[in-house]
Structures are given as structure tokens and as C-alpha cells.
Amino acid sequence: MHFEKLGQLITEAVSHEEESHLLARHLQKVTAGLHSTVMISNKNNSTDALIRFIIKYIEHAPKFLSVMAKVSAEANMRGLTLPLIKVSEEFFLNPPEILGNEKNLERLMESSYLTHRMIEEVNDRFLASRGKVLIPVDMITANLIIHNLIGEPFSNQLDAFCFELAKEIVPFPSTNTEPSSPTFITTEQQITWTKAWMHWSELLDESHVKLSI
């Protein structure tokens, strides 16, 4: 795993933003067109509030992947999560063509969005087949805000990219409850897995950006 490298990339991108203000200029363009459900508490500093939120969102991705790797090892479930962790790292270190190769904060926002959307896609696949998600963390609200900040139609293209990639790296969970099933999870594994995630709360809890539904 290369979680330290991801942290270094983020630090460098934040420094670059402080000098270039590239993301700030992008946000000034899209803020006026944000969906009406996105509420910013301090309108006078909306750009600063959004940048703080975006940095938290970006920083959440490698921390989340690191915890997932540890929890997977504890629950003996690395076979299910390792492909997701690896492809998510690649979103940052060797981004797909759809993102380009810039190493600024806007691009890392997009890499983080792909990571969090991949988690959503995996959960959707397990929910449809097993009636419950694999990863008990809800990033839907944060993802909706970032989707708006990236801007359409590009954010829709990223969603479609994630949907197709999820089908490649994560086999559709079988309803088969036999141990030979590649997605079989024992009761003990499920208990260990769920307990390890209990300390994670939704990203928006400490943010100045809210989604009013």
C-alpha cells in the first residue's frame, strides 16, 4: 500500500492551491449553479468553506483506504477489498486517462470522488444481491456535493466510469451461502468487520457545508 505517498500528494496539492488559486476560481464559477439543496452557512466565505470541505473529502480517501486495509486483515476479508484498495490508489498515483495527469487540488478532488463512488458502487452491488452493504459507511451526501462541485456533464462521466469499473474489479456478490462462494462472509467475519467501522461517522458532521434534503 502507498498511503504515505497519497498524503504527500495531498500536501503538495494544497500548497499549490494556496499559490495558484485554481480550484478557488473553478468554485467561483460553479457555486452560482449549485443545486438548491447545497447549503453553505457563511455565504460571504463560501469559496473558503467549500475548499475546506474539499480538502477534508480528499484527506478522507487515503485514511479510509488505510482503515479498510487493516479491518480487512483483521476480518480475513482482504480478498474482497484488496482490488478496491489497489484501484483507488491508482486513481491518485496513476490516474486514468479520463482525469488527466495534473497534480492540483481539483484533480485530487476528482480522484477522491472516484474512490468514494467506487465504494458506493460496491455497496450497491452487495445491497442488490445480499440485502446489505459490504462497507457500513455512508458517503452519499458528501458525494452529491462533490458531484455538484466537479460540475456536469463531467461528474456524470465519472459516475459512468465507476459503474463500469466496479463490474470489472468486483464480481457481483453471489447469493450462494456456501463457503466456496468467492463472496462468502462468515458470521464471525461480519461481526469483526462491522465493529471496526463503528467509529466512522459521516464526513459532513464537522463541515460548514450541508445538504438539505
N, C-alpha and C positions, 0 to 999 in steps of 0.2 A: 504494500500500500504506500501511497505517496501523499499522505495528508499534510505533512510539513511543507511540501512543495506548493500545495494548494494555498496554504496560509501565506506563504511568501508572495505568491501571485496576487493575492488579495491586497496585501500591504502595499505592494508596488502600484497596483491599480488605484488605490485610494490616494497615494501620493501624486500619481499622475493627474487624477481628477482635481486635486487641490490646486494644481498649476494650470491645467488646461480648461477646466470647467465644461468639458464636452458633454458630460451627462446632464449637467445643470441646464445647458442650452437646449438639449433634447427635451428635458422635462418641462421647460417653459413653453415649448411648442405643444406638448401633448396634454398638459394639465387642463387647459380650457376645454378639451374634448373628453375628459374623463367621464366615465359613467356616473350617473347621478347618485348611485349607491356608495361611491367612494367619498368618505367624509374626512376632511383634514381639519383638525381642531384649531390650528392657528393659520388663518388664511394669509396673513402678512408674511409668514415664513414657510409657505407651502413647499417651495423647492427644497429648502433645507430639511424639512420634515420628511419629504419623500426620499431624499438622498440617505438620511439616517436609516430609514426603513429599508431601503435597498441594500445598504451595507450589512444590516442585520440579516437580511434574507440571504445574501451571498455567503456571509460567515456561517450561517446555519448549515449550509450544504456539507462542507467537509467535516464539521463537528458531528452532524447527523450520520454521515457515512462511517466515521470512526466508531461511533457508538454501535452502529449496526454490525460492524465487523466484530466487535467484542461480544456483543449479545449473541450473534450467530455462532461464535465459537463456544460460548457457554451452553447454548441450547443444542449444539451439534446440528446446526441448520445452515452451514456455510454453502452447501451445495445449492441451496435455493437463492441465497443472497449475493454470492460472490460475482456472478455475471452482472448483476445490477450495480454493484460497487465498482467493478472494473470499468464498465461503460460510462459511469458517472464521472469517474476520474478523468477519462479521456475527453469528456466534454470540456474540461478545463485545460488539460495539458496538451492534448492534440485535438482541438475542436473540429467537428465535422465541417464539411465544405459549406453547409448552409449558414454557419456562423461567421466564417472568415477567420483571420489569424491575428486581429488586433488584440492587444493585451490591456485594454482600458476597462473602466468600471462598467460601461454599458455592455460590453461583450461578456464580462463575467456575470452580469445580471441575466443575460440570455443563457449562459452555461448553467447557472443555478436554476433557472426556470426549467430547462430540460431535465435536470436532476430531479427536481421536485415533481415535475409532471410524469416522469418515469415511475416514480413511487406511486402516484395516483393510478397510472395505467395498470401496474402490477396489482394494486389493491382491487381495482375494478374487476380484473380477471378472476381473482380469488373470490370476490364477493358474488360474482355471477355463478361460479361453479360450486363454492363451498358454503355460501351464505354468510361469510365473514371475511374481513380483510386480513391480509398477511401482516401488514405493518400498522400497528394501532396508533398512528399519528395522523392528525387531520391538518393538511396544508391547503385545503381547497380555498379558504378565504384569502390567504396570502397569495396564492397562485392567481386568483381572479384579479387582484390588484396589480400584480406584476404583468399579467396579460394585458391589462389596460395601459400600463406604463410603457411596455415594449411597443405597443401600437399595432393595430390591424392594417393590412392583412398579414404582416409578418408573424405575429403571435399565433395566428391560425395555422400558418405553415409549420411552425414549431410544434404545435399540437399534433398535426398530422404526421410529422416526422416521428414523434414519440410513440404514437399509436402503432405505426408500422414497425418501429424498432423493438417495442415491447413484445410483439409477436415473434420476433426472431430470437431474442435472448431469454425469454421466459416462456417455457411451454405452458399451454393452457392447463390450469390445475385439473387433474382428473378427479372425478367424484369417487373413484376407487379408494376404498379404505384399507386395502391390503398393504402390508409393509413394503411390498415390491414396487408399489407405485412411486414414481420419481418425486411426486409432491406430497407423499405421505408424511404426516406430522403426528407424533405420538402425543398423548395427553401430557406427559411429563415435559416434553419439548415445548408444548403450547403454554404451559404454566410458567416455565422459566422465561420464555420469550416475552410473554405479556408483562410479567412483573418487572422485567428490566426496562420496559418502556414507560412505566407508570410516572416517572419523574419528568417526562417530557410534556410540556404544555404548548398550546398553540402559539405560534410566533407573534401574533398580534397583541398579546397580553401587555407587553411593555412598549407598544408603539404609539406614536401620535397620529397614526393613520388608521382609520376604521372603515369597515364595510357595513353599511346599514342595509339590512335585508327586510 
